[in-house]
Amino acid sequence: MRRMKAVIIGLVVLAALVALALIPGGEQAEVDIAEEFVLHPIIKLPTIGPFDLSINKAVIYLWISTAILALAAIAISRVLRARPGRLQAAIEGLYELAHDGITRSVMQIGMRSWFPYVGAVFFFVLVNNLVGLIPLPLGEHHQLAFYVATGNLNVTIVLALFTFFFTHYAGIRQKGLLAYAKSWDVPSAPPVIRQLLYFMELVSEIFRLVSLSVRLFANMIAGHVLFAVFFAVALVFQSYLMATLLQVASATIYLFEIFVAVIQAFIFAILSAVYIEGAMEEGH
């Protein structure tokens, strides 16, 4: 209990310090919230067709998350102990959540084959969500600012496309192309109606892609916008009492975003597992 209280107090102090660290000097300081979500090129690179290869803060946050995952995997593999310490126990807890709480609880057919993907997408989304809570000097005029890569619709669409592709790949691999197409849950009906039902089934599959990407994007960007609004409003008030209350509110939202980061990674991973498992089951 004492350790839990110490952790909570530490998180509150950390959130408050982070919020206070972002206060710019001057009584008439202004914060442009919308500007923090605009992706200006940091390193300008050529454009190939519709694709701009320039380096922006979303790319940098993705690089940071990838580097953290790679370095953590290397470090953990070298310090594994039979009697785990606190850090190893925490990592093992997250691994068990991905392995047992997500993959094994959903998948019976392809659990062993598809856990590497489900586990990888869980940790990738989780680390990106948490890294988004770290302020970096990538804001307007190089000020410290928050940004989350999974709050970018382009990023979440690509992640959802991987799940979309692997879902149908798993179904085709398990049943064969023709058998997989026939296994779609379309009731018997006259030819024209049956074709319409197949079309509606195809639309529902596409909407899975949309819902999977938009859900993660909307939840992550909503929390960061709310945090930014509370913080910006606190700078407007001349009253120290109101400014303090709003800063406490922004710190509370910051702490809640840690919970949201874990939940959204869990939801994205478990839905990916559900879709892949469903494609391999009979009568899909």
TORKOL-4160 file (C-alpha; in steps of 0.2 Angstrom, whole numbers, padded with zeros to 4 digits, m for minus):
284
<pt num="1" X="0000" Y="0000" Z="0000"/>
<pt num="2" X="0014" Y="0012" Z="0004"/>
<pt num="3" X="0023" Y="0008" Z="m0012"/>
<pt num="4" X="0006" Y="0011" Z="m0022"/>
<pt num="5" X="0004" Y="0028" Z="m0013"/>
<pt num="6" X="0022" Y="0033" Z="m0017"/>
<pt num="7" X="0019" Y="0029" Z="m0035"/>
<pt num="8" X="0003" Y="0039" Z="m0036"/>
<pt num="9" X="0011" Y="0054" Z="m0028"/>
<pt num="10" X="0026" Y="0052" Z="m0039"/>
<pt num="11" X="0015" Y="0052" Z="m0055"/>
<pt num="12" X="0005" Y="0067" Z="m0049"/>
<pt num="13" X="0022" Y="0077" Z="m0045"/>
<pt num="14" X="0028" Y="0072" Z="m0062"/>
<pt num="15" X="0013" Y="0077" Z="m0071"/>
<pt num="16" X="0013" Y="0094" Z="m0062"/>
<pt num="17" X="0031" Y="0097" Z="m0066"/>
<pt num="18" X="0028" Y="0093" Z="m0084"/>
<pt num="19" X="0014" Y="0105" Z="m0085"/>
<pt num="20" X="0023" Y="0119" Z="m0076"/>
<pt num="21" X="0038" Y="0116" Z="m0087"/>
<pt num="22" X="0028" Y="0120" Z="m0102"/>
<pt num="23" X="0023" Y="0138" Z="m0096"/>
<pt num="24" X="0031" Y="0150" Z="m0107"/>
<pt num="25" X="0038" Y="0167" Z="m0100"/>
<pt num="26" X="0028" Y="0183" Z="m0100"/>
<pt num="27" X="0010" Y="0187" Z="m0094"/>
<pt num="28" X="0002" Y="0188" Z="m0111"/>
<pt num="29" X="0009" Y="0171" Z="m0117"/>
<pt num="30" X="m0002" Y="0163" Z="m0130"/>
<pt num="31" X="m0003" Y="0145" Z="m0135"/>
<pt num="32" X="m0009" Y="0140" Z="m0152"/>
<pt num="33" X="m0017" Y="0123" Z="m0149"/>
<pt num="34" X="m0021" Y="0119" Z="m0167"/>
<pt num="35" X="m0003" Y="0123" Z="m0172"/>
<pt num="36" X="0004" Y="0109" Z="m0161"/>
<pt num="37" X="m0005" Y="0096" Z="m0172"/>
<pt num="38" X="0001" Y="0103" Z="m0189"/>
<pt num="39" X="0015" Y="0092" Z="m0197"/>
<pt num="40" X="0028" Y="0104" Z="m0203"/>
<pt num="41" X="0043" Y="0097" Z="m0212"/>
<pt num="42" X="0058" Y="0097" Z="m0200"/>
<pt num="43" X="0070" Y="0089" Z="m0214"/>
<pt num="44" X="0063" Y="0093" Z="m0231"/>
<pt num="45" X="0065" Y="0078" Z="m0243"/>
<pt num="46" X="0058" Y="0075" Z="m0261"/>
<pt num="47" X="0040" Y="0070" Z="m0265"/>
<pt num="48" X="0037" Y="0054" Z="m0274"/>
<pt num="49" X="0020" Y="0055" Z="m0282"/>
<pt num="50" X="0007" Y="0058" Z="m0268"/>
<pt num="51" X="0020" Y="0053" Z="m0255"/>
<pt num="52" X="0030" Y="0067" Z="m0246"/>
<pt num="53" X="0046" Y="0059" Z="m0239"/>
<pt num="54" X="0050" Y="0074" Z="m0228"/>
<pt num="55" X="0054" Y="0071" Z="m0209"/>
<pt num="56" X="0041" Y="0078" Z="m0197"/>
<pt num="57" X="0038" Y="0076" Z="m0179"/>
<pt num="58" X="0026" Y="0061" Z="m0182"/>
<pt num="59" X="0041" Y="0052" Z="m0190"/>
<pt num="60" X="0052" Y="0057" Z="m0176"/>
<pt num="61" X="0040" Y="0050" Z="m0163"/>
<pt num="62" X="0039" Y="0034" Z="m0173"/>
<pt num="63" X="0058" Y="0032" Z="m0174"/>
<pt num="64" X="0059" Y="0035" Z="m0155"/>
<pt num="65" X="0046" Y="0022" Z="m0151"/>
<pt num="66" X="0054" Y="0009" Z="m0163"/>
<pt num="67" X="0071" Y="0013" Z="m0155"/>
<pt num="68" X="0064" Y="0011" Z="m0137"/>
<pt num="69" X="0057" Y="m0006" Z="m0142"/>
<pt num="70" X="0073" Y="m0012" Z="m0150"/>
<pt num="71" X="0084" Y="m0006" Z="m0136"/>
<pt num="72" X="0072" Y="m0013" Z="m0123"/>
<pt num="73" X="0072" Y="m0030" Z="m0132"/>
<pt num="74" X="0091" Y="m0031" Z="m0132"/>
<pt num="75" X="0093" Y="m0025" Z="m0114"/>
<pt num="76" X="0079" Y="m0037" Z="m0107"/>
<pt num="77" X="0086" Y="m0052" Z="m0116"/>
<pt num="78" X="0103" Y="m0049" Z="m0108"/>
<pt num="79" X="0097" Y="m0046" Z="m0090"/>
<pt num="80" X="0084" Y="m0060" Z="m0088"/>
<pt num="81" X="0085" Y="m0068" Z="m0071"/>
<pt num="82" X="0076" Y="m0083" Z="m0063"/>
<pt num="83" X="0070" Y="m0072" Z="m0049"/>
<pt num="84" X="0064" Y="m0056" Z="m0058"/>
<pt num="85" X="0066" Y="m0039" Z="m0051"/>
<pt num="86" X="0053" Y="m0026" Z="m0052"/>
<pt num="87" X="0057" Y="m0020" Z="m0070"/>
<pt num="88" X="0058" Y="m0038" Z="m0077"/>
<pt num="89" X="0041" Y="m0042" Z="m0067"/>
<pt num="90" X="0033" Y="m0027" Z="m0075"/>
<pt num="91" X="0039" Y="m0033" Z="m0093"/>
<pt num="92" X="0033" Y="m0051" Z="m0090"/>
<pt num="93" X="0016" Y="m0044" Z="m0084"/>
<pt num="94" X="0014" Y="m0035" Z="m0100"/>
<pt num="95" X="0020" Y="m0050" Z="m0110"/>
<pt num="96" X="0007" Y="m0061" Z="m0101"/>
<pt num="97" X="m0006" Y="m0048" Z="m0105"/>
<pt num="98" X="m0002" Y="m0049" Z="m0123"/>
<pt num="99" X="0000" Y="m0068" Z="m0123"/>
<pt num="100" X="m0013" Y="m0074" Z="m0112"/>
<pt num="101" X="m0025" Y="m0060" Z="m0109"/>
<pt num="102" X="m0026" Y="m0055" Z="m0127"/>
<pt num="103" X="m0020" Y="m0069" Z="m0139"/>
<pt num="104" X="m0024" Y="m0085" Z="m0130"/>
<pt num="105" X="m0041" Y="m0078" Z="m0124"/>
<pt num="106" X="m0047" Y="m0075" Z="m0141"/>
<pt num="107" X="m0038" Y="m0087" Z="m0153"/>
<pt num="108" X="m0039" Y="m0106" Z="m0153"/>
<pt num="109" X="m0034" Y="m0110" Z="m0171"/>
<pt num="110" X="m0019" Y="m0099" Z="m0175"/>
<pt num="111" X="m0013" Y="m0094" Z="m0157"/>
<pt num="112" X="0005" Y="m0100" Z="m0160"/>
<pt num="113" X="0006" Y="m0093" Z="m0177"/>
<pt num="114" X="m0001" Y="m0076" Z="m0175"/>
<pt num="115" X="0004" Y="m0071" Z="m0157"/>
<pt num="116" X="0020" Y="m0063" Z="m0164"/>
<pt num="117" X="0010" Y="m0051" Z="m0174"/>
<pt num="118" X="m0003" Y="m0048" Z="m0161"/>
<pt num="119" X="0010" Y="m0046" Z="m0147"/>
<pt num="120" X="0020" Y="m0034" Z="m0159"/>
<pt num="121" X="0006" Y="m0023" Z="m0163"/>
<pt num="122" X="0001" Y="m0022" Z="m0144"/>
<pt num="123" X="0018" Y="m0016" Z="m0139"/>
<pt num="124" X="0021" Y="m0005" Z="m0154"/>
<pt num="125" X="0004" Y="0004" Z="m0151"/>
<pt num="126" X="0007" Y="0005" Z="m0132"/>
<pt num="127" X="0025" Y="0012" Z="m0133"/>
<pt num="128" X="0019" Y="0025" Z="m0146"/>
<pt num="129" X="0004" Y="0030" Z="m0135"/>
<pt num="130" X="0016" Y="0032" Z="m0120"/>
<pt num="131" X="0030" Y="0041" Z="m0129"/>
<pt num="132" X="0016" Y="0054" Z="m0134"/>
<pt num="133" X="0016" Y="0059" Z="m0116"/>
<pt num="134" X="0034" Y="0065" Z="m0116"/>
<pt num="135" X="0036" Y="0083" Z="m0121"/>
<pt num="136" X="0049" Y="0086" Z="m0135"/>
<pt num="137" X="0056" Y="0102" Z="m0142"/>
<pt num="138" X="0046" Y="0100" Z="m0158"/>
<pt num="139" X="0032" Y="0112" Z="m0155"/>
<pt num="140" X="0029" Y="0130" Z="m0162"/>
<pt num="141" X="0046" Y="0139" Z="m0161"/>
<pt num="142" X="0054" Y="0123" Z="m0155"/>
<pt num="143" X="0045" Y="0124" Z="m0138"/>
<pt num="144" X="0042" Y="0109" Z="m0128"/>
<pt num="145" X="0026" Y="0101" Z="m0134"/>
<pt num="146" X="0016" Y="0085" Z="m0133"/>
<pt num="147" X="0012" Y="0075" Z="m0149"/>
<pt num="148" X="0007" Y="0057" Z="m0151"/>
<pt num="149" X="0010" Y="0047" Z="m0167"/>
<pt num="150" X="m0006" Y="0037" Z="m0165"/>
<pt num="151" X="m0015" Y="0053" Z="m0165"/>
<pt num="152" X="m0011" Y="0054" Z="m0184"/>
<pt num="153" X="m0024" Y="0046" Z="m0195"/>
<pt num="154" X="m0011" Y="0041" Z="m0208"/>
<pt num="155" X="m0002" Y="0030" Z="m0194"/>
<pt num="156" X="m0017" Y="0022" Z="m0188"/>
<pt num="157" X="m0023" Y="0018" Z="m0205"/>
<pt num="158" X="m0007" Y="0009" Z="m0209"/>
<pt num="159" X="m0008" Y="m0001" Z="m0193"/>
<pt num="160" X="m0026" Y="m0006" Z="m0197"/>
<pt num="161" X="m0021" Y="m0011" Z="m0215"/>
<pt num="162" X="m0009" Y="m0023" Z="m0208"/>
<pt num="163" X="m0023" Y="m0031" Z="m0198"/>
<pt num="164" X="m0034" Y="m0030" Z="m0213"/>
<pt num="165" X="m0021" Y="m0039" Z="m0224"/>
<pt num="166" X="m0016" Y="m0052" Z="m0211"/>
<pt num="167" X="m0035" Y="m0056" Z="m0208"/>
<pt num="168" X="m0039" Y="m0061" Z="m0226"/>
<pt num="169" X="m0021" Y="m0069" Z="m0228"/>
<pt num="170" X="m0025" Y="m0080" Z="m0213"/>
<pt num="171" X="m0042" Y="m0085" Z="m0219"/>
<pt num="172" X="m0035" Y="m0089" Z="m0237"/>
<pt num="173" X="m0020" Y="m0099" Z="m0230"/>
<pt num="174" X="m0032" Y="m0109" Z="m0218"/>
<pt num="175" X="m0045" Y="m0113" Z="m0231"/>
<pt num="176" X="m0039" Y="m0109" Z="m0248"/>
<pt num="177" X="m0046" Y="m0094" Z="m0259"/>
<pt num="178" X="m0062" Y="m0102" Z="m0265"/>
<pt num="179" X="m0066" Y="m0110" Z="m0249"/>
<pt num="180" X="m0063" Y="m0094" Z="m0239"/>
<pt num="181" X="m0074" Y="m0084" Z="m0251"/>
<pt num="182" X="m0088" Y="m0097" Z="m0249"/>
<pt num="183" X="m0086" Y="m0097" Z="m0230"/>
<pt num="184" X="m0092" Y="m0079" Z="m0229"/>
<pt num="185" X="m0108" Y="m0078" Z="m0219"/>
<pt num="186" X="m0120" Y="m0075" Z="m0233"/>
<pt num="187" X="m0137" Y="m0084" Z="m0232"/>
<pt num="188" X="m0145" Y="m0093" Z="m0246"/>
<pt num="189" X="m0154" Y="m0082" Z="m0258"/>
<pt num="190" X="m0158" Y="m0078" Z="m0276"/>
<pt num="191" X="m0143" Y="m0074" Z="m0287"/>
<pt num="192" X="m0146" Y="m0055" Z="m0287"/>
<pt num="193" X="m0149" Y="m0054" Z="m0269"/>
<pt num="194" X="m0134" Y="m0065" Z="m0265"/>
<pt num="195" X="m0123" Y="m0054" Z="m0275"/>
<pt num="196" X="m0130" Y="m0039" Z="m0265"/>
<pt num="197" X="m0127" Y="m0048" Z="m0249"/>
<pt num="198" X="m0109" Y="m0052" Z="m0254"/>
<pt num="199" X="m0106" Y="m0033" Z="m0258"/>
<pt num="200" X="m0113" Y="m0029" Z="m0241"/>
<pt num="201" X="m0101" Y="m0041" Z="m0233"/>
<pt num="202" X="m0087" Y="m0033" Z="m0242"/>
<pt num="203" X="m0092" Y="m0016" Z="m0236"/>
<pt num="204" X="m0093" Y="m0022" Z="m0218"/>
<pt num="205" X="m0075" Y="m0029" Z="m0220"/>
<pt num="206" X="m0070" Y="m0011" Z="m0226"/>
<pt num="207" X="m0079" Y="m0003" Z="m0211"/>
<pt num="208" X="m0069" Y="m0014" Z="m0200"/>
<pt num="209" X="m0053" Y="m0006" Z="m0207"/>
<pt num="210" X="m0061" Y="0011" Z="m0204"/>
<pt num="211" X="m0067" Y="0008" Z="m0187"/>
<pt num="212" X="m0051" Y="0000" Z="m0181"/>
<pt num="213" X="m0040" Y="0015" Z="m0187"/>
<pt num="214" X="m0052" Y="0029" Z="m0182"/>
<pt num="215" X="m0055" Y="0022" Z="m0165"/>
<pt num="216" X="m0037" Y="0023" Z="m0160"/>
<pt num="217" X="m0034" Y="0040" Z="m0169"/>
<pt num="218" X="m0049" Y="0048" Z="m0161"/>
<pt num="219" X="m0046" Y="0042" Z="m0143"/>
<pt num="220" X="m0028" Y="0047" Z="m0143"/>
<pt num="221" X="m0030" Y="0064" Z="m0151"/>
<pt num="222" X="m0045" Y="0068" Z="m0140"/>
<pt num="223" X="m0035" Y="0066" Z="m0124"/>
<pt num="224" X="m0021" Y="0077" Z="m0130"/>
<pt num="225" X="m0033" Y="0090" Z="m0137"/>
<pt num="226" X="m0042" Y="0090" Z="m0120"/>
<pt num="227" X="m0025" Y="0091" Z="m0111"/>
<pt num="228" X="m0019" Y="0105" Z="m0122"/>
<pt num="229" X="m0035" Y="0115" Z="m0120"/>
<pt num="230" X="m0035" Y="0114" Z="m0101"/>
<pt num="231" X="m0017" Y="0119" Z="m0101"/>
<pt num="232" X="m0019" Y="0134" Z="m0113"/>
<pt num="233" X="m0034" Y="0141" Z="m0104"/>
<pt num="234" X="m0024" Y="0140" Z="m0088"/>
<pt num="235" X="m0012" Y="0153" Z="m0096"/>
<pt num="236" X="m0026" Y="0165" Z="m0100"/>
<pt num="237" X="m0032" Y="0167" Z="m0083"/>
<pt num="238" X="m0024" Y="0181" Z="m0072"/>
<pt num="239" X="m0031" Y="0173" Z="m0057"/>
<pt num="240" X="m0018" Y="0162" Z="m0048"/>
<pt num="241" X="m0032" Y="0151" Z="m0041"/>
<pt num="242" X="m0040" Y="0147" Z="m0057"/>
<pt num="243" X="m0023" Y="0144" Z="m0066"/>
<pt num="244" X="m0019" Y="0132" Z="m0052"/>
<pt num="245" X="m0035" Y="0123" Z="m0053"/>
<pt num="246" X="m0034" Y="0121" Z="m0072"/>
<pt num="247" X="m0016" Y="0115" Z="m0070"/>
<pt num="248" X="m0021" Y="0102" Z="m0058"/>
<pt num="249" X="m0035" Y="0097" Z="m0070"/>
<pt num="250" X="m0023" Y="0096" Z="m0084"/>
<pt num="251" X="m0011" Y="0085" Z="m0073"/>
<pt num="252" X="m0026" Y="0074" Z="m0069"/>
<pt num="253" X="m0030" Y="0072" Z="m0088"/>
<pt num="254" X="m0011" Y="0068" Z="m0091"/>
<pt num="255" X="m0012" Y="0054" Z="m0078"/>
<pt num="256" X="m0028" Y="0047" Z="m0086"/>
<pt num="257" X="m0020" Y="0047" Z="m0103"/>
<pt num="258" X="m0008" Y="0034" Z="m0096"/>
<pt num="259" X="m0023" Y="0023" Z="m0093"/>
<pt num="260" X="m0030" Y="0027" Z="m0110"/>
<pt num="261" X="m0013" Y="0023" Z="m0118"/>
<pt num="262" X="m0014" Y="0005" Z="m0111"/>
<pt num="263" X="m0032" Y="0002" Z="m0115"/>
<pt num="264" X="m0031" Y="0008" Z="m0133"/>
<pt num="265" X="m0016" Y="m0003" Z="m0136"/>
<pt num="266" X="m0026" Y="m0018" Z="m0128"/>
<pt num="267" X="m0042" Y="m0014" Z="m0139"/>
<pt num="268" X="m0032" Y="m0013" Z="m0155"/>
<pt num="269" X="m0023" Y="m0029" Z="m0152"/>
<pt num="270" X="m0038" Y="m0039" Z="m0146"/>
<pt num="271" X="m0048" Y="m0033" Z="m0161"/>
<pt num="272" X="m0034" Y="m0038" Z="m0172"/>
<pt num="273" X="m0034" Y="m0056" Z="m0164"/>
<pt num="274" X="m0053" Y="m0057" Z="m0166"/>
<pt num="275" X="m0053" Y="m0052" Z="m0184"/>
<pt num="276" X="m0039" Y="m0065" Z="m0188"/>
<pt num="277" X="m0047" Y="m0079" Z="m0178"/>
<pt num="278" X="m0064" Y="m0075" Z="m0186"/>
<pt num="279" X="m0056" Y="m0077" Z="m0204"/>
<pt num="280" X="m0050" Y="m0094" Z="m0200"/>
<pt num="281" X="m0065" Y="m0101" Z="m0192"/>
<pt num="282" X="m0078" Y="m0111" Z="m0201"/>
<pt num="283" X="m0093" Y="m0101" Z="m0207"/>
<pt num="284" X="m0084" Y="m0085" Z="m0208"/>
